[in-house]
Amino acid sequence: MLYFLAILSGILPALILVAFIYWQDKYQREPMKWIAKSFWFGILACGGAIVMEMLWPEPELNTMSGALYYSFVVISFSEEVMKYLFFWLLVRGNPYFDERMDGIVYAACVGMGFAGLENIGYLLVNLDNLAALGIARGLLSVPGHFFYAVFMGYYYSLGIYGYRRHRRLYFLLAFLVPFLFHGAFDSIVLAADLSETHMMIAAGTFIVLFVAMGIFVHRHMMRLLRADNKLIHKKGVNERA
């Protein structure tokens, strides 16, 4: 029974956020087949990240430098590289990737497939602390992956539909921005374990970071939705003319 609860608790937050982002795509929603494929690609990305993380030297986590190395290099770099790779593999030949918002939708679904499998893994090895850990990860870690994925999809869409001379910059930002936010998120969590002073500083910084990511996500999703609305309206006018 505990194993079932761990799997359900691990996957449910990710599925809720998949449903949320699916319904945010108001104008031309993506086929469910591609949503499911995106989620599966995220699961594959998680497997790839686990292998990649095992290749890095193990750091000392009782120092700030060790925490930063582990957060940015071992965790953030490995995970965001794999998510970017599988996101790119998913959208490069996708005939339904025809709106700016679609980049966010597909990246978020990849991110939630990743977060769902990762979450299940953490909960299965911590069954004695299932309720507390499940709530904490469901409210913080899984939404964190959602935010990183939205950043990735947003900048990737700008690379496809934005100014051509900035395309390479946007593609770089599609990796760099989630990498930096992810590394900062994990650094704050690990720093809280170093001392009581670190814990107090980390708590305040964490709240500011989480709120900033939420505001960023909301504003940029709305920006792409407005751009898609104008494009669809323009197409409709041209067709009637």
ABEGO torsion letter per residue (X at the ends): XAAAAAAAAAAAAAAAAAAAAAAABAABBBBAAAAAAAAAAAAAAAAAAAAAAAABBBBBAABAAAAAAAAAAAAAAAAAAAAAAAAAAAAAABAABABAAAAAAAAAAAAAAAAAAAAAAAAAAAAAAAAAAAAAAAAAAAAAAAAAAAAAAAAAAAAAABBAAAAAAAAAAAAAAAAAAAAAAAAAAAAAAABAAAAAAAAAAAAAAAAAAAAAAAAAAAAAAAAAAAAAAAAAAAAAX
